[in-house]
């Protein structure tokens, strides 16, 4: 988004009211620089959103796999509990 500060608006007005090549060139240079800044910011924001999207997609894939395996929230807890009991070393009977 193009800046709307007073200095920028004055530059626009000066460039087009006087039609001076110097003002028009300054305006064009500043406008292009602002467009580059906006493009860089949009690119950074896009990368951040894509990273977040990838995280969400992995979470959804995990949920889908769990559903395909027949795990529901109730049974999933039971499965995890059973796995932890199996992994716990037991002392030999006396």
Steps between C-alpha positions, in 0.01 A plus 500: 500500500637840406582735785257780563724732701502875437847513343406239244177681412689830460748326270215367287336841480828671411584243237175526312412865551834637381566224248865560574713206386696519825189463716352232280826304511517534880140388527557201272813398693325525838190325370704209364694476828171485691373228268820299561462541878138386481594201284774398745260529793235298316758234417603472865138479613427237234791286617375520857145406399625208289706370793194519726289328232751215476477450877122488486508258205729265696262514795201422278690212337568356846134525592398333171751217560362450850145484367605255228665283765172499693623712786249727666587736782384235752681207344811705423548570870461134578753404232754750633448374855552139389814594309645678801427196721675275248801729489532516880751244630351257748677348794524120486241305706623355833 
